[in-house]
Amino acid sequence: MKIELGYGRGTQTVDVPDGNLLKVLTANEMEHERRGEDAVRYALAHPVGAGLLRDDVKPGQKVAIVTSDISRPLPSFDVLPAVLDELYAAGIPQEDITVVLALGSHRGHTEEEKKHLVGERCYAEVRVIDSDPNDCVHLGNTGHGTPVDITRSVAEADYRICLGNVEFHYFAGYSGGYKAIMPGCSTPEAIQVNHKMMVQEAAHAGRLSGNPIREDIEEAGAMLGVHYIVNAVLDEYKKIVYAVAGDVVKAHRVACAYLDRMYRVSIPARADIVLVSQGGAPKDANLYQVQKALDNAKHAVKDGGTVILVGACSEGLGSRVFEQWITTAKSPRALIERVHEKFELGGHKAAAIAQVMERAEVCLVSEMAPDFVRSIFFTPMPSAAEALAYAFEKHGKDATVIAMPFGGATLPVAE
């Protein structure tokens, strides 16, 4: 079977014998009943585990709406109008509403960026600010020792609404829910304590129960308290195809289940060889972006197997911190040990790559120089076809193969 894998502006083509191919993973076909703002308004009219927002919030309360910063794909401008209308219907005046952009460890925004994120209507009607890690309220520590330090504008609000998108997260299980609070409105110190648990085996995409990072996030969020959420599921074009509203846990779990139906794909078994691509430009511009596809591929490959990662990486590595970590490490194990000692945003992706390398050989088809690729612990390959021939020679003519043309979106689950 001929399989095309996105590679920059073009493709890489491989021919996998039908007898070796276990499965080609694509998103599950689904009909979405509503999209965009219509989906959000429907969710607010049919909340999960809670009453209507307009009946829950009370006049006189100061309301904080926490939403995503510029590094996240949530189209907040499609969500906020419906939320504001609910608050106005409850008798909340504009001056009692603040939209807080959850920065986590990221940089602050310009005013133009704020306007773009929330939309012109919201920007004109209510106050829009960044979270401030230097002005927080300390609420205690979680059982894992994570300090619950929450930006004051959120911690001192009378009523808190959290917005977010739900997607697979490679160590928190899923995004959304309480994640808007921790790490969204927290401090670098708290994020360090929480995120260093990413090296634990139970911290992986698609897992909620028993995931130490997700459980720590939810414990921290519960110590603060979130009154309402509005979460969305996005398609591959980052458009809303589903939304939920209501209780911070119950509604979130419904959104996670919907995401599972879209992107969790069953496989008959793990394969000797996994062919994976991020889908081409712009998603494979650098190795920092391509890492997401590699992390999903780790769930499809056998221990001792081979992952063939196809990504042009025309811009190279893609992150200064990521580059410093991966180019100065003496081994993949050193990266894992380093992130356990001190989490650093950017470096954590180098450690995630190293975790895959501890289980499988990773061949990289990219535009980067072979000697450089080899120096960062990948096996460089000139093409996907040649990489596949190499892998068959290594594993034998009966080796099994799984192909993931859109590896960043599909999460394989062995039956």
TORKOLBA-194731 format. One record per residue (C-alpha): residue in one letter; x, y, z. Coordinates in Angstrom, 2 decimals, always signed. Example, Ala and Ser with C-alpha at 12.3 -4.5 7.8 and 13.67 -1.06 7.14 Angstrom:
VEXBA type      c1      c2      c3
VEXBA    a  +12.30   -4.50   +7.80
VEXBA    s  +13.67   -1.06   +7.14
//
This chain:
VEXBA type      c1      c2      c3
VEXBA    m   +0.00   +0.00   +0.00
VEXBA    k   +1.33   +3.43   -0.93
VEXBA    i   +1.18   +5.91   +1.96
VEXBA    e   +1.81   +9.63   +1.69
VEXBA    l   +3.22  +11.52   +4.66
VEXBA    g   +3.19  +15.31   +4.80
VEXBA    y   +6.69  +16.80   +4.61
VEXBA    g   +7.01  +20.57   +4.49
VEXBA    r   +5.06  +21.79   +1.47
VEXBA    g   +5.24  +18.37   -0.16
VEXBA    t   +5.04  +14.70   +0.78
VEXBA    q   +7.15  +11.63   +1.37
VEXBA    t   +5.77   +8.43   -0.16
VEXBA    v   +6.39   +4.91   +1.10
VEXBA    d   +5.20   +1.56   -0.17
VEXBA    v   +4.33   -0.80   +2.69
VEXBA    p   +3.52   -4.43   +1.82
VEXBA    d   -0.11   -5.15   +2.73
VEXBA    g   +0.91   -8.20   +4.75
VEXBA    n   +3.09   -6.06   +7.02
VEXBA    l   +0.72   -3.15   +7.51
VEXBA    l   -1.30   -3.32  +10.72
VEXBA    k   -3.14   -0.01  +10.28
VEXBA    v   -3.08   +3.52   +8.88
VEXBA    l   -4.30   +5.86  +11.61
VEXBA    t   -6.66   +8.70  +10.70
VEXBA    a   -9.20  +10.60  +12.75
VEXBA    n  -12.48   +8.78  +13.31
VEXBA    e  -15.25  +10.04  +11.06
VEXBA    m  -17.85  +12.07  +12.97
VEXBA    e  -20.74  +14.35  +12.14
VEXBA    h  -20.61  +17.47  +14.30
VEXBA    e  -24.08  +18.87  +15.03
VEXBA    r  -22.91  +22.42  +15.76
VEXBA    r  -19.84  +24.52  +15.22
VEXBA    g  -18.30  +27.77  +16.39
VEXBA    e  -20.35  +30.15  +18.49
VEXBA    d  -23.49  +28.08  +17.89
VEXBA    a  -21.87  +25.16  +19.73
VEXBA    v  -20.91  +27.43  +22.62
VEXBA    r  -24.42  +28.89  +22.99
VEXBA    y  -25.92  +25.41  +22.87
VEXBA    a  -23.55  +24.25  +25.60
VEXBA    l  -24.48  +27.19  +27.84
VEXBA    a  -28.16  +26.37  +27.32
VEXBA    h  -27.56  +22.69  +28.19
VEXBA    p  -24.95  +22.70  +30.99
VEXBA    v  -23.41  +19.54  +32.47
VEXBA    g  -23.58  +19.06  +36.24
VEXBA    a  -24.72  +22.64  +36.89
VEXBA    g  -27.56  +25.06  +36.34
VEXBA    l  -27.58  +27.85  +33.77
VEXBA    l  -24.74  +30.31  +34.20
VEXBA    r  -27.21  +33.22  +34.30
VEXBA    d  -28.94  +31.58  +37.28
VEXBA    d  -25.75  +30.66  +39.13
VEXBA    v  -23.87  +33.95  +39.17
VEXBA    k  -25.37  +36.76  +41.28
VEXBA    p  -25.44  +40.54  +40.87
VEXBA    g  -22.80  +42.22  +43.00
VEXBA    q  -20.22  +39.46  +42.44
VEXBA    k  -16.89  +40.33  +40.86
VEXBA    v  -16.41  +37.86  +37.98
VEXBA    a  -13.09  +36.64  +36.57
VEXBA    i  -13.17  +34.84  +33.21
VEXBA    v   -9.92  +32.95  +32.69
VEXBA    t   -9.04  +32.13  +29.11
VEXBA    s   -6.06  +31.00  +27.04
VEXBA    d   -3.04  +33.05  +26.06
VEXBA    i   -1.65  +33.50  +22.56
VEXBA    s   +0.28  +30.20  +22.66
VEXBA    r   -2.94  +28.15  +22.81
VEXBA    p   -5.34  +27.43  +19.93
VEXBA    l   -8.65  +28.27  +21.67
VEXBA    p  -10.58  +30.87  +19.61
VEXBA    s  -11.65  +32.84  +22.69
VEXBA    f  -13.31  +35.41  +20.43
VEXBA    d  -15.87  +32.72  +19.49
VEXBA    v  -16.55  +31.80  +23.13
VEXBA    l  -16.58  +35.06  +25.06
VEXBA    p  -19.62  +36.78  +23.43
VEXBA    a  -21.98  +34.03  +24.60
VEXBA    v  -20.44  +34.02  +28.09
VEXBA    l  -20.77  +37.79  +28.37
VEXBA    d  -24.41  +37.63  +27.28
VEXBA    e  -25.10  +35.12  +30.08
VEXBA    l  -23.47  +37.38  +32.63
VEXBA    y  -25.38  +40.42  +31.43
VEXBA    a  -28.62  +38.42  +31.60
VEXBA    a  -27.78  +37.68  +35.24
VEXBA    g  -27.47  +41.39  +35.97
VEXBA    i  -23.66  +41.55  +36.11
VEXBA    p  -22.46  +44.98  +34.90
VEXBA    q  -19.48  +45.29  +32.58
VEXBA    e  -17.32  +46.93  +35.25
VEXBA    d  -17.60  +43.81  +37.44
VEXBA    i  -16.16  +41.50  +34.77
VEXBA    t  -12.46  +40.91  +34.12
VEXBA    v  -11.04  +38.63  +31.45
VEXBA    v   -7.72  +37.18  +32.57
VEXBA    l   -5.38  +35.72  +29.95
VEXBA    a   -3.65  +32.76  +31.60
VEXBA    l   +0.06  +33.09  +30.86
VEXBA    g   +1.47  +30.14  +32.78
VEXBA    s   +5.20  +30.37  +31.97
VEXBA    h   +4.70  +32.42  +28.81
VEXBA    r   +5.33  +36.07  +27.97
VEXBA    g   +2.82  +38.85  +28.37
VEXBA    h   +0.68  +40.27  +25.55
VEXBA    t   +0.57  +43.55  +23.70
VEXBA    e   -2.76  +45.37  +23.68
VEXBA    e   -3.25  +44.43  +20.03
VEXBA    e   -2.72  +40.76  +20.91
VEXBA    k   -5.27  +41.03  +23.71
VEXBA    k   -7.81  +42.53  +21.33
VEXBA    h   -7.16  +39.79  +18.78
VEXBA    l   -7.50  +37.01  +21.37
VEXBA    v  -10.77  +38.12  +22.96
VEXBA    g  -12.34  +39.85  +19.97
VEXBA    e  -13.16  +43.51  +19.47
VEXBA    r  -16.53  +43.34  +21.22
VEXBA    c  -15.17  +41.83  +24.43
VEXBA    y  -12.13  +44.12  +24.42
VEXBA    a  -14.40  +47.16  +24.15
VEXBA    e  -16.84  +46.05  +26.87
VEXBA    v  -14.79  +44.63  +29.77
VEXBA    r  -11.31  +44.79  +31.29
VEXBA    v   -8.78  +42.38  +29.72
VEXBA    i   -5.53  +41.69  +31.60
VEXBA    d   -2.71  +39.17  +31.77
VEXBA    s   -2.27  +36.92  +34.78
VEXBA    d   +0.62  +38.11  +36.97
VEXBA    p   +2.92  +35.48  +38.50
VEXBA    n   +4.48  +38.20  +40.65
VEXBA    d   +1.21  +39.08  +42.38
VEXBA    c   -0.33  +35.89  +43.71
VEXBA    v   -2.32  +34.64  +46.68
VEXBA    h   -0.90  +31.56  +48.44
VEXBA    l   -3.60  +28.99  +49.27
VEXBA    g   -1.39  +26.18  +50.59
VEXBA    n   +0.33  +23.16  +49.02
VEXBA    t   -1.02  +20.07  +47.29
VEXBA    g   -0.22  +16.56  +48.45
VEXBA    h   +2.63  +16.49  +45.94
VEXBA    g   +4.05  +19.68  +47.44
VEXBA    t   +2.97  +21.99  +44.63
VEXBA    p   +2.45  +25.51  +45.99
VEXBA    v   -1.00  +26.78  +45.12
VEXBA    d   -0.13  +30.38  +44.27
VEXBA    i   -2.84  +31.93  +42.11
VEXBA    t   -2.75  +35.32  +40.42
VEXBA    r   -4.59  +37.81  +42.62
VEXBA    s   -7.09  +38.97  +40.00
VEXBA    v   -8.45  +35.40  +39.87
VEXBA    a   -7.96  +34.36  +43.49
VEXBA    e   -9.84  +37.36  +44.87
VEXBA    a  -12.75  +37.22  +42.41
VEXBA    d  -16.15  +36.22  +43.80
VEXBA    y  -16.98  +34.04  +40.80
VEXBA    r  -14.53  +32.24  +38.50
VEXBA    i  -15.27  +30.97  +34.97
VEXBA    c  -12.59  +29.02  +33.12
VEXBA    l  -12.46  +28.70  +29.35
VEXBA    g  -10.22  +26.31  +27.44
VEXBA    n   -9.92  +23.80  +24.64
VEXBA    v   -9.73  +20.07  +25.28
VEXBA    e   -7.05  +18.15  +23.41
VEXBA    f   -4.65  +15.37  +24.26
VEXBA    h   -1.76  +16.59  +26.39
VEXBA    y   +1.33  +14.44  +26.37
VEXBA    f   +1.83  +14.43  +30.13
VEXBA    a   -1.27  +16.01  +31.69
VEXBA    g   -3.55  +13.58  +29.83
VEXBA    y   -5.86  +16.26  +28.44
VEXBA    s   -5.91  +20.03  +28.39
VEXBA    g   -8.91  +22.00  +29.64
VEXBA    g  -10.79  +22.00  +32.92
VEXBA    y   -8.71  +23.08  +35.91
VEXBA    k   -5.64  +23.47  +33.70
VEXBA    a   -6.65  +27.10  +33.14
VEXBA    i   -5.82  +27.67  +36.82
VEXBA    m   -2.81  +25.41  +37.25
VEXBA    p   -0.52  +26.09  +35.44
VEXBA    g   -2.44  +28.88  +33.67
VEXBA    c   -2.70  +31.32  +36.56
VEXBA    s   +0.13  +30.01  +38.70
VEXBA    t   +3.85  +30.71  +39.18
VEXBA    p   +7.01  +29.28  +37.60
VEXBA    e   +7.89  +27.68  +40.93
VEXBA    a   +4.56  +25.85  +41.15
VEXBA    i   +4.77  +24.77  +37.51
VEXBA    q   +8.22  +23.35  +38.16
VEXBA    v   +6.99  +21.14  +41.00
VEXBA    n   +3.96  +19.94  +39.03
VEXBA    h   +5.59  +19.40  +35.64
VEXBA    k   +8.67  +17.54  +36.84
VEXBA    m   +6.34  +14.57  +37.39
VEXBA    m   +6.15  +14.25  +33.58
VEXBA    v   +8.83  +11.53  +33.77
VEXBA    q   +6.47   +9.20  +35.63
VEXBA    e   +5.04   +6.40  +33.50
VEXBA    a   +1.41   +7.26  +34.34
VEXBA    a   +1.82  +10.84  +33.07
VEXBA    h   +0.82  +10.46  +29.43
VEXBA    a   -1.71  +11.51  +26.81
VEXBA    g   -5.27  +10.30  +27.20
VEXBA    r   -4.94   +9.36  +30.89
VEXBA    l   -6.86  +11.07  +33.70
VEXBA    s   -7.20   +8.61  +36.57
VEXBA    g   -3.86   +7.85  +38.18
VEXBA    n   -2.06  +10.54  +36.18
VEXBA    p   -0.02  +12.38  +38.85
VEXBA    i   +0.13  +15.65  +36.91
VEXBA    r   -3.60  +15.81  +36.15
VEXBA    e   -4.50  +14.82  +39.73
VEXBA    d   -2.17  +17.48  +41.11
VEXBA    i   -3.67  +20.09  +38.76
VEXBA    e   -7.18  +19.22  +39.91
VEXBA    e   -6.22  +19.25  +43.58
VEXBA    a   -4.69  +22.71  +43.17
VEXBA    g   -7.72  +23.97  +41.24
VEXBA    a  -10.14  +22.62  +43.83
VEXBA    m   -8.26  +24.43  +46.59
VEXBA    l   -9.09  +27.67  +44.78
VEXBA    g  -12.49  +26.68  +43.40
VEXBA    v  -13.86  +27.16  +39.91
VEXBA    h  -17.57  +27.91  +39.62
VEXBA    y  -18.11  +27.24  +35.91
VEXBA    i  -16.27  +26.19  +32.76
VEXBA    v  -16.82  +26.50  +29.06
VEXBA    n  -14.55  +24.13  +27.15
VEXBA    a  -14.36  +23.46  +23.42
VEXBA    v  -13.10  +20.65  +21.20
VEXBA    l  -11.40  +21.82  +18.01
VEXBA    d  -10.96  +20.17  +14.63
VEXBA    e   -7.61  +19.98  +12.79
VEXBA    y   -8.18  +23.52  +11.50
VEXBA    k   -8.55  +24.81  +15.10
VEXBA    k  -12.27  +25.52  +14.67
VEXBA    i  -14.83  +24.68  +17.37
VEXBA    v  -16.81  +21.54  +16.59
VEXBA    y  -18.12  +20.82  +20.09
VEXBA    a  -18.47  +22.64  +23.40
VEXBA    v  -19.47  +21.93  +26.98
VEXBA    a  -20.40  +24.17  +29.89
VEXBA    g  -21.04  +23.66  +33.59
VEXBA    d  -19.23  +21.82  +36.37
VEXBA    v  -15.44  +22.02  +36.15
VEXBA    v  -14.95  +18.24  +36.38
VEXBA    k  -18.18  +16.75  +35.01
VEXBA    a  -18.33  +18.98  +31.93
VEXBA    h  -14.63  +18.52  +31.29
VEXBA    r  -14.97  +14.74  +31.30
VEXBA    v  -17.78  +14.92  +28.74
VEXBA    a  -15.51  +16.97  +26.46
VEXBA    c  -12.68  +14.46  +26.96
VEXBA    a  -15.02  +11.65  +25.92
VEXBA    y  -15.98  +13.55  +22.76
VEXBA    l  -12.31  +14.10  +21.95
VEXBA    d  -11.70  +10.39  +22.41
VEXBA    r  -14.41   +9.58  +19.88
VEXBA    m  -12.72  +11.91  +17.40
VEXBA    y   -9.05  +11.15  +17.79
VEXBA    r   -8.45   +8.06  +19.95
VEXBA    v   -7.81   +5.29  +17.41
VEXBA    s   -7.58   +1.60  +18.29
VEXBA    i   -4.71   -0.50  +16.95
VEXBA    p   -4.62   -4.32  +16.96
VEXBA    a   -1.15   -4.37  +18.56
VEXBA    r   +2.01   -2.31  +18.85
VEXBA    a   +4.18   -2.47  +15.73
VEXBA    d   +7.85   -3.09  +15.08
VEXBA    i   +7.96   +0.01  +12.87
VEXBA    v   +5.91   +3.21  +13.16
VEXBA    l   +5.87   +5.77  +10.34
VEXBA    v   +4.71   +9.13  +11.70
VEXBA    s   +4.35  +12.67  +10.36
VEXBA    q   +2.97  +15.86  +11.86
VEXBA    g   +1.16  +16.37   +8.54
VEXBA    g   +3.50  +18.77   +6.77
VEXBA    a   +3.72  +22.57   +6.81
VEXBA    p   +3.20  +24.57   +8.92
VEXBA    k   +3.05  +21.88  +11.61
VEXBA    d   +6.50  +20.46  +10.89
VEXBA    a   +8.46  +23.72  +10.67
VEXBA    n  +10.74  +22.71  +13.54
VEXBA    l  +11.55  +19.79  +15.79
VEXBA    y   +9.86  +21.47  +18.75
VEXBA    q   +6.54  +21.17  +16.91
VEXBA    v   +7.21  +17.72  +15.46
VEXBA    q   +7.79  +16.32  +18.97
VEXBA    k   +4.04  +16.07  +19.51
VEXBA    a   +3.69  +13.51  +16.70
VEXBA    l   +6.64  +11.54  +18.07
VEXBA    d   +5.08  +11.43  +21.51
VEXBA    n   +1.84   +9.99  +20.17
VEXBA    a   +3.80   +7.46  +18.11
VEXBA    k   +5.39   +6.04  +21.25
VEXBA    h   +2.01   +4.45  +22.07
VEXBA    a   +2.11   +2.49  +18.79
VEXBA    v   +5.67   +1.12  +18.78
VEXBA    k   +6.96   -2.01  +20.48
VEXBA    d   +9.80   -1.77  +22.97
VEXBA    g  +12.95   -2.10  +20.89
VEXBA    g  +11.11   -1.03  +17.75
VEXBA    t  +11.80   +1.80  +15.32
VEXBA    v   +9.95   +5.09  +14.88
VEXBA    i  +10.43   +6.85  +11.54
VEXBA    l   +9.69  +10.51  +12.23
VEXBA    v   +9.01  +12.52   +9.08
VEXBA    g   +9.21  +16.30   +9.50
VEXBA    a  +10.98  +18.88   +7.35
VEXBA    c  +12.15  +21.03  +10.30
VEXBA    s  +13.11  +23.75   +7.82
VEXBA    e  +13.49  +26.18  +10.75
VEXBA    g  +15.66  +23.77  +12.74
VEXBA    l  +14.96  +23.10  +16.39
VEXBA    g  +12.49  +25.91  +17.05
VEXBA    s  +13.20  +26.93  +20.65
VEXBA    r  +16.27  +28.45  +22.30
VEXBA    v  +15.86  +26.53  +25.56
VEXBA    f  +15.03  +23.31  +23.73
VEXBA    e  +18.17  +23.77  +21.62
VEXBA    q  +20.36  +24.37  +24.68
VEXBA    w  +19.11  +21.23  +26.37
VEXBA    i  +19.31  +18.82  +23.46
VEXBA    t  +22.63  +20.05  +22.01
VEXBA    t  +24.52  +19.99  +25.31
VEXBA    a  +23.25  +16.65  +26.67
VEXBA    k  +25.63  +13.70  +26.71
VEXBA    s  +22.80  +11.16  +26.31
VEXBA    p  +19.01  +10.84  +26.27
VEXBA    r  +19.15   +9.61  +29.88
VEXBA    a  +20.90  +12.85  +30.89
VEXBA    l  +17.92  +14.83  +29.55
VEXBA    i  +15.47  +12.79  +31.62
VEXBA    e  +17.56  +13.23  +34.75
VEXBA    r  +17.85  +16.97  +34.10
VEXBA    v  +14.11  +17.56  +33.79
VEXBA    h  +13.51  +15.60  +36.97
VEXBA    e  +15.94  +17.87  +38.81
VEXBA    k  +14.62  +21.12  +37.32
VEXBA    f  +11.75  +21.52  +34.89
VEXBA    e  +12.26  +24.23  +32.28
VEXBA    l   +9.76  +25.11  +29.60
VEXBA    g  +11.34  +24.10  +26.28
VEXBA    g  +13.74  +21.68  +27.92
VEXBA    h  +10.80  +19.49  +28.87
VEXBA    k  +10.25  +18.64  +25.20
VEXBA    a  +13.85  +17.47  +24.88
VEXBA    a  +13.23  +15.20  +27.87
VEXBA    a  +10.02  +13.90  +26.29
VEXBA    i  +11.94  +12.98  +23.13
VEXBA    a  +14.53  +11.24  +25.28
VEXBA    q  +11.83   +9.15  +26.94
VEXBA    v  +10.82   +7.77  +23.54
VEXBA    m  +14.45   +7.11  +22.64
VEXBA    e  +14.85   +4.98  +25.74
VEXBA    r  +12.29   +2.57  +24.28
VEXBA    a  +12.85   +2.73  +20.53
VEXBA    e  +15.28   +3.89  +17.87
VEXBA    v  +14.06   +7.14  +16.29
VEXBA    c  +14.96   +7.76  +12.64
VEXBA    l  +14.48  +11.35  +11.51
VEXBA    v  +13.73  +12.39   +7.93
VEXBA    s  +14.32  +16.15   +7.84
VEXBA    e  +16.16  +18.98   +6.11
VEXBA    m  +18.68  +19.23   +8.95
VEXBA    a  +22.28  +18.12   +8.39
VEXBA    p  +22.81  +14.40   +9.08
VEXBA    d  +25.77  +14.98  +11.40
VEXBA    f  +23.76  +17.42  +13.48
VEXBA    v  +20.77  +15.04  +13.62
VEXBA    r  +23.09  +12.29  +14.80
VEXBA    s  +24.52  +14.59  +17.48
VEXBA    i  +21.07  +15.01  +19.04
VEXBA    f  +20.58  +11.23  +19.25
VEXBA    f  +18.38  +10.63  +16.18
VEXBA    t  +19.31   +8.34  +13.28
VEXBA    p  +19.31  +10.60  +10.18
VEXBA    m  +17.64   +9.29   +7.03
VEXBA    p  +17.48  +10.90   +3.56
VEXBA    s  +13.90   +9.79   +2.88
VEXBA    a  +11.00   +7.92   +4.44
VEXBA    a  +11.38   +5.13   +1.86
VEXBA    e  +15.05   +4.61   +2.74
VEXBA    a  +14.23   +4.75   +6.44
VEXBA    l  +11.60   +2.04   +5.96
VEXBA    a  +14.07   -0.15   +4.06
VEXBA    y  +16.55   +0.31   +6.93
VEXBA    a  +13.92   -0.64   +9.50
VEXBA    f  +12.89   -3.77   +7.58
VEXBA    e  +16.52   -4.82   +7.37
VEXBA    k  +16.81   -4.33  +11.12
VEXBA    h  +13.57   -6.06  +12.16
VEXBA    g  +13.18   -8.61   +9.38
VEXBA    k  +10.88   -9.06   +6.39
VEXBA    d   +7.92   -9.98   +8.62
VEXBA    a   +8.12   -6.77  +10.69
VEXBA    t   +4.78   -5.10  +11.39
VEXBA    v   +4.10   -1.47  +10.45
VEXBA    i   +1.71   +1.24  +11.65
VEXBA    a   +1.44   +4.54   +9.75
VEXBA    m   +0.34   +7.80  +11.39
VEXBA    p   +0.06  +10.51   +8.68
VEXBA    f   -1.41  +13.00  +11.19
VEXBA    g   +0.52  +11.93  +14.25
VEXBA    g   -0.07  +15.07  +16.27
VEXBA    a   -3.84  +14.52  +16.33
VEXBA    t   -4.35  +10.75  +16.54
VEXBA    l   -3.72   +8.86  +19.76
VEXBA    p   -3.19   +5.11  +19.20
VEXBA    v   -4.53   +2.70  +21.80
VEXBA    a   -3.65   -0.99  +21.64
VEXBA    e   -6.66   -3.29  +21.79
//
